[in-house]
Structure formats: C-alpha cells, structure tokens
Amino acid sequence: MEQRHDSPRPSLVISCDTCTMRATDACDDCLVTALVDAPEGAVVFDLEEERAVRLLVRKGMVPTIRHHAAG
C-alpha cells in the first residue's frame, strides 16, 4: 500500500503492478479484485474513500487490504 503525496490530498494506491502478493492465492480475496473484478488493476482512494473502505473492512463487508508494495 503506498501513499501518494503529489496531489492536494494524500491518496491510497493499491496496485497489482506493485504488489508483492501478485499472482498468489491472496489475489482471490483481494480488495482490488473485489472492486474491479479483474486479475490485474489498481484502485486509488482519496482520504475520505480510504476511511470508508477501512470501515467496511472492519465490519467484514469487503476483504481486508492485503496489498504490500514491492520495493
């Protein structure tokens, strides 16, 4: 999970291209897979969206954020 600081408000970027768990069993229960329904993709959340996603995760309504950025 990386934080982008080049925009006026920080955003959370979860990308298959940078994930160390890419092409593993973790993809089957990944938030990105659940949201974009694609084997590879990226999702960018602004701060408010990130808070909403984390609330949904805590309530068990979406998969946990399991992204680990390479590098």
N, C-alpha and C positions, 0 to 999 in steps of 0.2 A: 504494500500500500504506500503510495507516495503522495506527498502534499505538494501541490503546485502553488507557488507564491508569485507568479508573474502576472496574475490577474488581480483586480482590485480586492477581491475576497478570495481567501485560500479555497482550493477545491481538492477533493479526494479523487484520485485517478486509480481505478482498478483496471488493469490491462492484462490480457492473456499474453501479450508480447513480452511483458516484463516479469511475468510470474514464474517463480522457481518451481511451482507445483503444476506447471503446464503439462498436459498430456499424461496426467496421473489419474488415479481414481478420485482424487479431490475435485476434479472438474465436474463430476456427476452431481455434486451437491454444492456447487459454487454459486454465489450471488450473481455473478456476471452471466453464467449460463441460464440461471433462472430468469433474469431480466431480459436478456437479448436473444435467448433461445438459439444460440449459435456456438459452435465449438471454439471459436476464437472471436474475440471482440474486446471492447473497452467501454467502460462506463465512467462518466465524470459527474461527480456530485458537488454542488456548492455546499456551503456550510449548513444551511437550513435543511437541504436534502440529506446530507450526511447524518444530521441529528435524527431526522425522521427514519432513515434506514436503520440506524443503531437502535432506535426504539422498537422497530419492527423485529429486529434480531432478538432483542431482549424478551420480547413477547412470544417468540417462537413462530412468527408469521412468515419469515423469509430465512434462507440459510445464513449461517454465520459468515462474516467476512474472513476468508481464509487466505487472502492474497498476501504473498511475500515477494517483494520486489527483488529482482536479481541485481547484483552489483554492489 
